[in-house]
Amino acid sequence: MRAAALPRDARLRRAADFAALRNVSGRLGGRCFLVRFGNNSADTARLGLAISKRCSKRAVDRNRIKRLAREVFRRARPDLPSVDILVMARDCAVEATGAALLAELDTLLRRIKPLKPEGADGTIAR
């Protein structure tokens, strides 16, 4: 089980990292998820989850969505560029089946490309 675990360096842990993604990042949206992403200085992709009580009042529902999101990230991580990813769930994620959530999030993660570095063409990528 340890080999499948999400290592500490693959998770967003600081509030500043989450805030940076909310303010300056790329966005992808689906029916059940909103994904924000931005370049990082680490050599690997990192995941942050923001599944709020607005999505569901029941902790069991929120934890199910988090488990599914971490599983998709574990599978996709070797193919992802060095980006920070913030996954936020919409209200409809609670009613969706596990297979539908896995498929949608996998599709969104495959669409992530690194943002243009700052100053590449004289503009700031934000």
C-alpha positions, 0 to 999 in steps of 0.5 A, a space after each residue: 500500500 505504501 507504493 501507491 501512497 501520495 508522497 508529501 512532495 506531491 501535495 500542496 500544503 501551504 495556504 500561500 500555494 492555494 492562494 496563488 492558484 486562486 489568483 494567478 492560474 490557468 483554469 479548466 472546467 467540467 460538469 463536476 469539477 473546476 481545476 486551476 493550475 500554475 507552474 511550480 519550481 518543483 520537479 513534479 506535479 503537486 495536488 491540492 483539494 478544495 472540496 467545500 461544505 457547499 458541495 455537500 454537508 456530509 463529510 462522507 460525500 466530500 471524502 469520497 470525492 477527495 479519494 477519487 481525485 487523489 486516485 486519478 492524480 496518482 495515475 496521471 502524475 508521471 505524465 503531468 508537467 511540473 505544475 500545481 493543481 487545485 481541484 474544486 468540486 461542484 455541487 453535482 459531484 455528489 450525485 455523480 457515479 464514481 466512474 463518471 467522476 474518475 473519467 471527467 477528472 482524468 480528462 481534465 488532467 490530461 488537458 493540463 499544459 504548463 503555462 507560458 513562463 513570465 517574460 517569454 514574450 515581454 508579457 506576464 503569463 497570469 
